[in-house]
């Protein structure tokens, strides 16, 4: 079963760009795909996550926000493998 992650992001957000880059090796290690969504393109997402971006999600589960928590993300991904 492929792991599908979602990164809620903004184009002008340097923290978002940093998390996206930092996530690449982990996604490759665990065979995960990452979909980057602009939080501002969806009023519902913007209302829910506006101040938290970047936010890394697996389905409805929030893995981390603001910065990639590599240890927590690695533990989470290992648990769903």
C-alpha positions in Angstrom: 0.0 0.0 0.0 1.5 3.3 -1.1 1.8 6.1 1.5 0.2 9.3 0.4 1.2 12.4 2.3 -0.2 15.9 1.8 1.8 19.1 2.5 -0.3 22.2 3.0 1.8 25.1 1.8 1.9 28.6 0.5 4.0 29.7 -2.4 5.4 32.7 -0.5 6.2 30.8 2.7 9.9 30.0 3.3 9.0 27.5 6.0 6.8 25.7 3.6 9.6 25.5 1.0 12.0 24.3 3.7 9.7 21.5 4.8 9.1 20.4 1.2 12.8 20.1 0.6 13.5 18.4 3.9 10.7 15.9 3.3 12.1 14.5 0.0 14.6 12.0 1.6 12.1 10.7 4.0 9.5 10.3 1.3 12.0 8.4 -0.8 13.1 6.2 2.1 9.5 5.2 2.9 8.2 5.1 -0.7 5.7 7.9 0.0 4.2 10.3 -2.4 3.8 13.9 -1.4 1.0 16.1 -2.8 1.6 19.8 -2.2 -1.6 21.8 -1.8 -1.8 25.6 -1.6 -3.8 26.2 1.5 -5.0 29.5 0.1 -6.7 27.8 -2.8 -9.3 26.1 -0.6 -11.4 28.3 1.9 -12.0 25.3 4.1 -8.3 24.4 4.4 -7.4 28.1 4.9 -9.9 28.4 7.7 -8.6 25.3 9.4 -4.8 25.5 8.9 -4.2 29.2 8.1 -1.7 29.9 11.0 -0.2 26.5 11.1 1.3 26.1 7.6 3.3 24.3 6.6 1.3 21.2 7.7 2.2 17.6 6.9 -0.8 15.3 6.8 -1.5 11.7 6.2 -5.2 11.6 5.5 -6.8 13.5 8.3 -3.8 12.9 10.7 -1.5 15.8 11.3 2.0 14.6 11.5 3.7 18.0 12.1 3.5 21.7 11.3 5.8 24.7 11.0 8.9 22.5 10.7 9.5 18.9 9.7 9.9 16.9 12.8 12.0 14.2 11.3 12.0 11.8 14.2 8.2 12.0 14.6 7.6 11.7 10.9 10.0 8.7 10.7 8.2 7.0 13.6 4.8 7.7 12.1 5.8 6.4 8.7 7.4 3.3 10.1 4.2 2.6 12.1 1.9 2.7 9.0 4.2 0.7 6.7 
